[in-house]
Amino acid sequence: METAGAPAAPVPRRHVVILYSPEEISGRKWFHTRGMRKFGRPDISVHDVKPEYGAGVIDLCNRLIELHADGGVVPEGQEIRMASLPSGAIAHHRGDLDDPDFNNVHIEISWDSSG
């Protein structure tokens, strides 16, 4: 319960945007975030998302935004498990601060061992 004059709890999702772009494979999208650098954390990237997994990937991005903004870390090679997504997703650390797609490093979530 908030008390009068107390600051509101932070809402990291208001500072980060989840974007999507069409992929070369028809109907698939690339979901990625911008804005995690202000928390000193990597952005998130998920390529080749089939339409039926879009909502699950957005949920994943929101969960990772909150986790990272609260100081959590996703280790290299961490398996991502969510009921709304196919099994076998792995987190790989990629990029650098000069990456034009993110202006930040990022975590690439992929469904193969190469990331």
Secondary structure as UniProt FT lines:
FT   TURN            4..5
FT   HELIX           12..14
FT   STRAND          17..22
FT   TURN            26..27
FT   STRAND          29..34
FT   HELIX           36..39
FT   STRAND          43..49
FT   HELIX           51..53
FT   HELIX           54..69
FT   TURN            70..71
FT   TURN            76..77
FT   STRAND          79..80
FT   TURN            83..84
FT   TURN            87..88
FT   STRAND          89..94
FT   TURN            97..98
FT   TURN            100..102
FT   STRAND          106..110
FT   TURN            113..114
//
